[in-house]
Each structure stands twice: as C-alpha cells, then as structure tokens.
Amino acid sequence: MSAPRVSFEFFPPRSLEASFRLWETVRVLAPLKPTFVSVTYGAGGTTRKLTHEAVTTIGKNYGLNVAAHLTCVDASRAETLEIAQSYAEAGVTELVALRGDPPKGADRFEPHPDGFRDSCELISALKDTGKFTLRVGAYPDPHPEAKGDPMADVRWLAQKFRAGADSAITQFFFEPETFFRFRDRCRAEGIEGPILPGILPIENWQGVRKFAQRCGTPVPAWLDEAFTKAGEEGREEELSKELCIKLCEELMAEGVEDLHFYTLNKPTLSRDICAALGVHPQASLEDVA
C-alpha cells in the first residue's frame, strides 16, 4: 500500500503565543510536501483579517499551496467577493467555500441582508470568477441542521458540486465505516467529485468529545471507554496515535488516497502519524522556505 497524499488545516493566530504555535506547526509539517494546506475562519468571520495574513505569509514564505477558508457570515456579496479578489491578487488559487457557523451567541445562521444565503450561492459566484479551485465541506454524520436525515447532507453536497465545487473535505469522524457509508451514498446520488476524509488526531480526548457533541458527531461508546482506561494508565497519547494510524490504514485499504488532517496547530501527532503511513520529509526547511 503506497503512502497517501496528505493535506493539513491550520488556525489563524489570535495572540503572540498562538502565532508562535502556528509557525512551528507550519515549519514541522511543510517538509512533508502536502498537496495543500488550509487556513480556517473563526466563527462569524471573526478572524477574517488574521486568516488573510496567515494565508499570504504561508504561501510566500513556505512555498505551500494554501487554500483560504471563505464564508457567507456577516458580509455582503460585494465584500465577500472583494476578499476573494484580494486572495487572487496575492496568488491564492484555492478556496474552501463554506456557509460558516453563526456568530457567537446566535442560535442559527442568518444571512447578511445583502449577502449570500448559503454555501451554494457562494460557490456559484466564486466559480463564475474563474480564478479558484473550490473545496467545500461535507458531513459523513448528519449535520445538526439535517435533523437526523442521513441523505440530507448527501443531497446538499450534490448541489455544491453542481454549483461548481471541485472537491469536498469531510468533518472528522471516529470510525472508517462512517466514511464508507457516506461515500457509498454520495456515489449512489451521482456525486463523482473527490471526497477527502477529514482526520482529527486526538490531542485531548475530553476536548475532542465536547467538540464532537457540538458538531453532532456521534461518539462511540468503545472509544470513550478506551480513553477512560488509557487516562488511568497514562497512555492517552499512545492510544491516540494507534487509533488514528489504524483509521487511516483502513481508509487507505478501501481506496482512499488523500487524507486531510485537522492539526489544531499541534504538529507532532500529525507528523508522527504521517510517518507511520509512509509520508516523510522530502526536503529540508531551507529548501521549502
């Protein structure tokens, strides 16, 4: 089984300490020659400027193919397309087009009066510019707004591809069967575009567990029990690495060739998992800087 192609997601820094953490993460993972890296938006578009600065700096200083997240939240159509244009002028050729989470304190997404109503409108407008490769989000477990309908997210993803998406990146999941079921439903719906599984190496189980609950991602009982026992034995990191490697290997055994890692700006675990999968540094930092 050959090594997979990998990509990584980073967060824009909100503080000096976070800035150091981001650049250390990029420094450690850049030599793995990812196919692309993405930089997120904060909820409600709160890190819009920071995201732009991080995207342009990573692309300029590390020679990486950077995909900037762009959402519909709290901006007019003109403002959103102006941001996209600024990315194009900076040499950015990929965007991750998302509806975006509601601003902090809001119960649900409400479009800006002059903004895009949903991700499909955003994707279509960005496609019309002819300037970007567009990646979109996908949900192997039902999105909280899908009301438990496993096909709702599949049908919506199909609309995203029809609107102009080039590929999709899934929300994280804990068991390979979750991804396989979703992939099968997508193919049955006529979706032929690439679907990259999103992989979340577990740095802190309680934090990931809370995040999963907010995202509507089911937590298997066996996983909860395994981390409880590992915590008692002081081997959480070892368990996390073992489980993530096993998840990736099972995905690869069923034809998955691309893996997208949510790094949380903590590079060591992602780097070690990649090494176990056969992905090793291809050049020194000086060669990629």
N, C-alpha and C positions, 0 to 999 in steps of 0.2 A: 504494500500500500504506500503510494508516494505521499510526500509531505503536502499538506493543504496550502492554499493561498490564504493569507491572513490579512485582516484589517483591524484597526483599533479606534475606539471612541475616547475622546478626551473631554474634560470640562474646562471652560474658561476660568481663570483665577479671579477671586473676589478680594484677595488680600495678598500681602507680600509673601507670607508663608505658603499660601496656595500657589502663588506664582512659581516659587522655587520647586514645589512639588510637580507642577505641570512640566516645567522644563527638564527636570530629572526624568520624568516619565518618557518624554519625547526622546531624550538622549539615550535612554536604555533600549527603547523599542525601535527607534529609527533604523539601526543596523539590520533588523530583520527584514527590511525592504517590503513593508506592507503594500498591498495593491492600492490602498488609500487609507487615510485617517479622517475621522470626522470630529467636529467640534460642536458641542451642543449649545442650545439656548437655555437660559433659565426659565422657570415657569413665568408666564405672562410676558415673555420677551425681556426680562429684567437684565440679561447680560448681553444685549444686542451689540453694544459697542465693544465690550470685552471679547465677545466671540469674533467680531471682525478683526480686532487686533491680534488675537491668537492665531486665527486662520492665516492671515497675511504673513505673520512672523514665522510660523512653522513652515509655510511654503517657501519663503525666501531663504531662511537660514538652514533648513534641513533637506531641501530638495524633495519633499514628500508631496504626493498628490493629495491635497486637502479638500474635503467636502464640508462645506459650511451648512449648518442647520438653518433653516428659514421657516418661520411660522406665520400664521394668519393673525396672531394675537396682537391687539392693541395698536394697530397700524392701518392706515388706509391702503387701498390698492396702489396708489401712486407712491406712497412711502415705501411699501414693500418692494415694488419694482425698482425703486431708486437704490435700495440696499442691494438688490441683486445686480444692478448695473455696476455698483461700486466694487462688488466682488469680481465681476467680469473684467473691469479695468485693472484690477490687481492681479489678473492672471488666473483666477479661480475658475475652473471649468466644471466643477461638480457641486451640486447642492443636494441636501437632504430636505425634501419639502414635506412639511408636517402641518396639521391644523394647529397643534400646540395645546398645552394644558391651560386651564383657566388661570387668571391672575390669583395670587394668594388671597384667600378669604372668599373667593367666588365659588359657588356650588357647581356651576356649569359654564361651558363656553358660550360666550355671546359675541358674535362678530362685531367688529367696528362698523359704525353706520356706513362708512364708505369703503369697507374692507372686503376681503374675500370671505365668503360664507363658510367654506370648508376646504379641505386639502385638495379636492379635485379641481376646484376653481383656480387655486394657486398653481397646481401642477400644469394645467392647461395654459395659463398665462405665461409661466416660465418656459414652457415648451415652445410657445409662439416666438420667443426671443431668438431661438436657435443657437443659444450660447452655452447651454449646460447639458451635462449628463445628469439625470434626475433619479435620485434614490428616494424611496418612500418607506413608511413604517408598515409593519404587518403584525397581526396578533394571533399566534397559534392557540392561545387560550382566549375565550371571548373577552373583548374589551368591556369594561364596566357599563358602557352605554349600549352594548349589544343585547342586554337583558337576557343573557344566557343562551342566545341563539348561535350555535356554532357556525352556521352558514352566513350570518350577517357580516362578519369580518371578511369572509371569502368574497362575497358579492361586492363589498365596498373596495376590496383590493383589486378586483377585476375592473371596477370603474376607474381606479387610479391608473392602471395600466392603459386603459382606453384613453385616458386624459393625457397620457404622454410619459408615464413613468418608465424608466429603463430597467430598474431592479428594485427589489424590496429587501429590507432588513427586519427581522422579526424582533419582537420583545423577547426578553430572556425566558427560559423555561427550564424545568428541572429534569425532565425525562425525555429520552430520544423519541419515544412513541408519540409524544405531544407534537413534535415537529413532523414526523412521518404522516400522522393523520391529517394535519393541516396541509402538507404538501400534496397529499392524495386528493383532498377536497379541492384544492386550487387547480390541479390538473384536470379534474373532472369538470370544473367550471370553465375550462378553456384558457386558463392562465398559463402562458408559456414562458413568461419572463423569469429571469433568475430570482430565486428567493434565498437570501443568505440567513442562516441561523445566527441569532444573537446569543453570545455566550457570556455568562456572568461568573467569573471566578469568585468564589465566596471568601472574602476577606474577614467578614464579621457576620456570623450567622444570624444573630438577633436583629442586626440592622437590615440584612437582606430579607429576613422574614417579614419585617414590618413593611418594607418597600413592596414586597410581593403582594401583601394584603391590600395595599393602596392601589396597586395596578390590576388587581383581580386575578393574579396568577396563583393557582392552587398550590398549596404546599403539601407534598406527600407525607403521610404520617411516618413512613420509614426514614425519611430524610431528617425530620425533626428528632426522631429517636436517636439516629446516628450521631447528630451533632450534640445532643444532650450527653450521650455517653462519651463522645470524644472530648467534650469540655471537662468532664470529670477526670479524664485520663490525660488531659493536657496535650492532645494531639489534633486539635482543630485544623491547623494548617496542613498537616499531613493528609487528613481526611479530605479537605477541600481540594487539594491537588489530585489525589487519587480519583475522586468522583468526577472532576472536570475532565481529566485525561480520558477516563472511561466514556464519558458522554461524547466527547469529540471523536473518539475512535469508533464508537457505534454509529455516529452520524456519517463518518467517512466510509465505513464499511457498506453503507447503503447509498453510496454515490455522491455524497456531499464533498465538494472540492474547495469551498470557500467558507471560512469561519470569521465572524466579526466579534471581537472581544470588547466588552464594556470594562474598561480598565479602572474606572473611578479614580484616575490619576495615581494609581498604585501599581507600578510596573512589574515588580519582582515575580508575583504569582503568574501573571500572563506570560512573562518571558520564560519561566520555568516550564509551564505547560506547553508552550510552543516548542521548546527544546525537546520535550518528551515526544512530540508529534513529528519531529524531524525538521523543524524550522529553526535555523541557526543564523547568527550574524553573517552577512555576506560581505561586509566591508567595515572598516574602522569608522569611528565618528568623523575623523578628519576627511574621509572620502565622501561622506554624505552631507557634511556641514557646508 
